[in-house]
Amino acid sequence: MKAGYLAKGAAVAAAFGFLVLSGCSEREEVAEAPKAQEIERRAESAAASGDYDATVAQQTFEKHCASCHPDGGNIINSEKNLKKASLEAKGIATAQDIVKIMRDPGPGMPAFNEKTIPEDLALDVGRYILETFK
């Protein structure tokens, strides 16, 4: 009889754990939506004013670039990192140079068009990369 209760208890605990974990991931997704909307709002505001917003540039980098370029590195090809010496060796010296690569990258990197990252924000991300990864 105890074994039956233990089996039922284990099944209930497993179901409860599944529901709790499922709910947590949904809450995380819901929490991410306002953060993304805030980034978009701040990016639009900075672009409209023509001001460089390092925080928005950093957040945009973290959203679109950091998964492959953590700390300015490159998880796919370590020679194509974002460190100053590496960029300079490839003739990449300006934010515009970085935007050109963002728009038309080589193999292994997705392209980021103006719909994904508007031009002013892309330039800010380029500037952020140049200022951050020395």
Buried (B, 14 or more C-beta within 10 A) or exposed (E): EEEEEEEEEEEEEEEEEEEEEEEEEEEEEEEEEEEEEEBBEBBBEBBEEEEBBEEBBBBBBEBBBBEBBEEBBBEEEEEBBBBBEBBEEEEBEEBEBBBBBBBEEEEEBEEBEEEBBBEBBBBBBBBBBBEBBE
